[in-house]
Amino acid sequence: MSQGRGDVIRELETVFKDRLFTEPHILTLYSHDASSEPGVRPMAVIQPINTDEVIKVVRLAIDYGFKIIPVGSNTSLSGNATPKLENTVIVSMERMNSIIEISDIDWYVRVQPGIKVDELNLELMGYGLQWPVDPASSKTATIGGVVNNGGGGMRGAKYGPASHWVLGLEAVIGTGDAIRVGCRTIKCREGYNIVQLFIGSEGTLGIVTEATLRLAPLPESFVGLLARFDNAESLVNAVIRVRKDRLWPMVTEFVDDKTAQILGLEPGYYLWIGVDTYGGSEQQVLSKLNNDISLNGGSIINRASTWQEFSKLLEPRRMLYSAQLKAAFNDYGTDAFLLIEDIAVPMSKLPEAVRELQDLGRKHHVKMMLGGHIGDGNLHPSAWARRTDRDEMERITRFFEDVGKLAVRLKGTVSAEHGIGTQKKGLLREALGAKNNNEDTIINLMKNVKEIFDPHGVFNPGKIFD
């Protein structure tokens, strides 16, 4: 049944009391995520502290007809945490932030979804372990948010995205039931892989209330370099050369000259490359890296002999999003609209992709910056415009669409780690249509899955394909 806002608020107050927020200034904070996607103010924000409370709010949503969006730190960049309907309750998981169990023999950890990635890894360091999924926003990004988005990040060049590092989940689905799926073992074939359905589902299937994460040992030894190049082509060729040398870097990141300027670096294109290795092999690895960089015209700016040292070198790269925001704000102030792409292409297509991205920027006459996780082919070109300038907005929209089409043509993906949200529904169809005679076949499969997990349409409406 559908009830009025006052009835919903009174019911929520009985469960959440001082963890229910309806103040306009707080609701405004939750009316959008980190993207430029516009949203509306939700009617309430709640902060559950356990699974039973999550079950209660889902059952209330079924009974009273309101919608739910689960959020962590709202660092999403594709609009998937932006409410589009006023009868929405934001379920903030920030108080469910505990580590439940660490196994230093089985190499797993059980956590609640609100714990931040860096906080978890700080605790795991004491065991000589790590959860190697490392988004650039790791200081603020939560485990639940990374799972919902299918995030990747800095160490993706070797370790891949979150889908490789989640063993099991507890989640509350749209019937108001808690389900537990997956295992505490690496091998686990218990029917359909429901765990993987949740990873990257963007909060449309349910609310994750606990995750069992696979862990990896911290590197025994590590070497890393920061190098500078005069142009993007030379930098990309150096990355390709490293792969041909059969080195497997843990981190391979880059930014272009415009980003470097905003970050306060000397003019040029910058490459961060780090390799985890074994004691005694450091000089051999460094020699190969030095050779690959110098052969492609690069100059080494700095070196690191531990992961901790390299993490400090990497800090400017973690500021890519902040640099993009700063550039947009410097040009247009609060009237700035920033779009951040998230494509990935096969490594063999990187030279072509980077060259054509720069060509597209010139073709559409957009203000553009480029950086990303180049070690796994994941590129983050960004463009910005004045919101009130129709011509500029049309140009960056066409640029955004052409970037996605470029990824499809090069046999890549239109969304590597940021998700579909509201911004990439059209590009999702483009990508599926390139692989199938009729993309509606796949979209309808997804809709059917959504209906099974969320029969009352409670969770995050308007996202991915709605």
N, C-alpha and C positions, 0 to 999 in steps of 0.2 A: 504494500500500500504506500501511497505517497502522502507525506505529512508536511506541515509547514516548518519553516526554519526554527521557530520557537520550540516546537515539540522536539525536534532533533537535538537542539542545544540542551534542553532539559534532560533528555535521556543520556547524552554524553556526559553531562555534569555528574550524574549519579555514579559513573564509572571512573572518570578521570579527574574530577574535582579541580585541584590547582594545576593540573597538567592539561587543561583545556584552555585554549587562547582564542579570543574573538575580537581583540582590540584591532582597530583598523590598521594601525601602523605595522603590527605583526603580520596581519593577513596580506598586506602589500608586499612584505618581504618574501612571502611564499607564493606570490602571483606569477612568478617566472623562475626559470633556472638560470644558468650562466650563459645561455644563448641569448640572442637578441629577439627571440620569438616572443611576441606579445601574448599576455594571458589575462585572466580575470582574477579578482580577489576570491579566494575560497570562503566558505562560510565559517570554517573553524580549522584550527590546527590542534592535534592531540599528540601526546607523547606516551605511548604504552611502555610498560616496564617488564612485561612478560608475555608469553604466548597466549595465555588465557585472556588477557585484555585485548589482544589482536583478534581473537575469535569473537569476543563480544562486539567489537566495533564492526566486524564484517557482518555479523548477524543483525545488528542494528541497521546497517546499510541495506540489507535484503528487505527487512521489515518496513523501513521508512523511505526507501527509494532514492537515497543519496549516493554519490559516487566517492571513490577512494583513490588517492594517489599516495603510494608509499615513497618516502624520500629519505636520503641520508644527509649529505651536505649541500645538495642542490648544485653540484658542479657539472651537471650534464650540459652538453653543447649542441643538442639537436632538438630541443624543445620537448623531450619526453617526460620532463617533470613539471611542465608548465600547465596549470589548469585552464581548461577551455569552458567549463561550465560552473556557474555560481553555486550550484548545489553540491559542491565538492568539499570533502574533508581531507585535509592533508594529514597523513599518518607519519609523523617524524620518528624515526627509529633511533634517535641520538641517545636515549637513555638505556637502550638495550645494547650495551657496549662492553660486555664482559668476555674474558677468555675463560672458557669452561674447562678445557682439558688440553694438555700438550703431551704428546707421546714422542719422546726423543729416540725411541727404537723403531716404532712404526712410521715415524715421520708424518704425523698429521696433527692438526690442531682443530678443536671445536670452538667456535666463537659465535657470539651474537652479532647481528648485522651492523650495529651502530659503531663498532670499533673502527678507528681510522687505520689505514694501511701502515703508516709509519709507526703508530703506537704498537701495533701488533709485531712488526719487525723488530722494534727496539726490544721487546720482551723475548722474541725468538733468538736474538743474538746471544743471549746468555746460554742457550743450548747449542750454539754453533749452527743454527738453522735459519731459513728464510722462507717467506712466501714470496716467490719471485715476480709476481705480477706487480708492476711498478708504474702506475699512471703518473704523469707529470704533476698532477695535483695530489700526490700521495700524502702530503701533510694534512689535507682536509678530506680527501675522498674516503668513504667508508667501504667496508667489505661488502655490505649489502648493495651499495650503489654500483660497485665494480661488477658484482655478480649480475645485477639487473641489466647493466649496460653491456656485459660481455667485454669488459675493458681489457686493455693490453698495457702498453707503455714502454718505458725505457729499456727494460731487460727483455723485451719481446724478440729481439734479434736471435736470442738463443732459446728462451724459455716459452715463447709464444703467449697467447692470451689467457684469460681466466678459465676458459673452457678446458684447458689442459690441467688445471690445478684445483678443481673442485671435485671432491669425492662423493659428498652427500649433502642433502639439504633437508631441513624441516621448513614447511611452508603452510600457510593458511590459505585455502582456496575459496572460490566463490560460493561454495555450499555452506561455509562456516565451519569446515572441518580442517583439522591439522593433519598433514600427511608427512611421512618420513620416507625419503627415497635415497638410493645410493648405498654406499658401503664405507668401511674404513680401510679397505684394501684397494690396491691399484687396479686389480682385475675384478670386475663385477658385472655379470651378465644376467640380471634379474628381470627378464622381459624387456619392454621398451625402455629406452634411456630417458626417463622423465627428468632426471637432473639436468641434462643438456637442454631440454625444452625451456627450463626456467632461466638458464644462462643467456642473457641478451633479450629476454622477453619484455624488458622495460616496464615491469610492474603491471603488465596486462593480464597475467594468469593468476596472480596471488601475491602474498606478502611473505618474503623469506624471513623466518624468525631464528634460524640457526644454520650455520654452514660448517661442514667438515672439509677442511682444506688440506690438500697434499703439500708437503714441504720438501725443500731441497737443502743440502748442506751449503753453508757459506763457502766461498772459494778458499782453497788452501793457499793459493797465491794468485796475484793479479797484477797486470800491467795495463796502463792506459795512456793515451796521448790526446792532446788537443792540437789540431793542425789547422792552418789557414790556407785558403786557395784564392786565386784571383777570379775564378768563375765557377759556375755550377757544374759545367761539363767535366772539368778536371776533378772536382770533388767526387762526382758520381763514378767516374772511371777508376778512381782510387779504391772506392768501395767494391766495385766489381773485381778489381785486381786482388783485393784481400780474399774474396771468395775463391778466386782461381788458385790462390796459394793454399787453399783448404784450411784457412783459419776460420774458427767459429766464434766470432766476438759475442760477448754477453750484451754489450751496448754499442750501438752505432747510430749516432744522432747528428743532425745538422741544422743550421740556420743560414739564410741568405744574407746578402749585404745590407738590405734595408733593416732586417731584424737586428743585425750586428750593431748598426748605428744606434738604434733605440736602446739596445742593451749596454751601450757605452764601450763597445769593442772597437778596435781599429778596423778600417774598411776591409771588407773581404767576406768570403764564404767560410764558415767554420764547421769542422768535423770533430766530434768526440767519439773515440773508439777505444773500447776496453775489452780485454780478453782475460777470462779466468783460466788459470793454468795450474801446473804442478811445480813444486819447488825444484829448481835446477833448470827449468826450461825457459825462464823469463827472458834471458838475453837472446835466445833463438827467436822467440816470438817478437820481441822488440825489433830485432834486426829485420825480420820480414815486414813488419809494419812500417819501419823507417824507409825501407826500400820501396814499398808500394806507394807511399806518400810522395817521396822525392821523385820517383819516376813519372808522376802525374803533376809535377809542378807545385806540390804543396810544401809548406814550411812548418816545422813543429814548433809550437808556441810553449807547450808545457808538457810535463810527464808526471805520471803517478805510479807508485809501486805497491799501493794497497787499494782495496775497494773504498776505504774511508777517504783516502786522499782524492781518489777519482770522483767520489760523490761531491766533494767540494768544487772540483773543476766543472762538474756538470750543472751546478746551480744556475748559471745563466741560461742554459737550455731549458731548464724547468720553468723559466720565466717567459717562454714563448707566448703563451696566452696573454700574460700581462703586457708584454711588448706590443702585441696586436691591439689590445684595448687602448694602450697609451697612444699608439699611432693614430687610431681612429678618433680618439678624444682630442688629440692635438689639432687635428684637422677640423673637426666639426663639433666639439664639445658634447653637450648632452643630446644633440640632434644626430649623433653618429649611430649608424646601423652596421653591425659587424657580422659577416658570414664566415664561418670557418669550415672548410671542407675536410673530409676524412676518407680519402680513397686509398686503396692499396693496389699495386700492380705486381706481377711476377718480377723477380729481381732482374731478369734478363731484359725487361722492358723499361727499367729505370732511366737509362739515358734518354730514350725517346719520350718518356713521360715528363721528365723535368724540362726538356727542351720545349715540348708542346705546351706545357703549363705556362711557361714564360711567354710563348707566342700568344696564348689565349688572353693573358693579361694585357698585352699590347693591342690585340684585336678589339677587345671590348673597352679599352681605355679606362681600366679600373686601377685604383690604388690597391696594390697587392703586396703581400709578404709571403714567404715560403720557408717552411721548416718541417721537421717531423722525424719519424722513426725510420730512417732510410735503410737500416739494416734488415728490416722485414718488408720493405717496399711500401711502407705506410707514410703517405705524404699529407701535410696539413697546409695547403694554400689558403690564405684568407684574403678577403676583399671587404672594403667598407665604403659607405656612401652616406650622404646627408638624407635622413629620413624624409624630409620635406621636398627633396629634389626628385621628381618623378623620373626624369631621364637617368640620373645616376642609379636610382633603385632598380630600374629596368635593366640597366647594363650589368649590375652585379648579379642580378637574378639570372640573366642569360649566361654570364660567366660561370656561375655556380652549376647550372644545368649542363653546360658544355664540359666542365671538369668531370662531372659524373659520367657523361657519355664517353669521354676519353678513357676513363677507367674501364668501362664496359668493352670498348673496342680493343683495348690491350689485354683483354681476358682477366681483368682484375675485379675489384668490388667497389661499389659506391659507398660502402660503410664498413670500415675496418674495425672500429672500436667505439665510436660515438653513438651508434644506434640510428634508427630511422626517425623516431619521434614524429613530429608534425612536418618537419622540413624536407624529408626525403621520400615521401610517399610516392611521388611521381617517378623519382629515380629508382625506387625499389621495383616498380613495374617495368621500367626500362631494363633493369638488370635481369629480372626474371624472364622478360620477353625475349632476351637475347639467347636464353638457354632452352626455352620451351616454345612449342608452337602456339600456346595460349597461356599467358601469364595468369589469367583468371583461375586456371586449374590449381596453381600453387597458392594463390591468394585465398581461394575458397577452402583449401586444406587448412591454412592457418586460421581462418575464421571458424572452421569446425572445431579445431583444437581449442581456440579461445572459448567457444560456447560450452565445451565439455568442462573446462576448468572454472569458467565464470558464467554460469547459466543465467544469472540475473543481470549481467552487464554492469557489475559493480566497479571493476578495476580499470582505472586510467583510460577512459573513453577517448576516442578521437586520435589515437596514436597508432602508428605503423601502417594500418590499412583501412581503418574506419572511414 
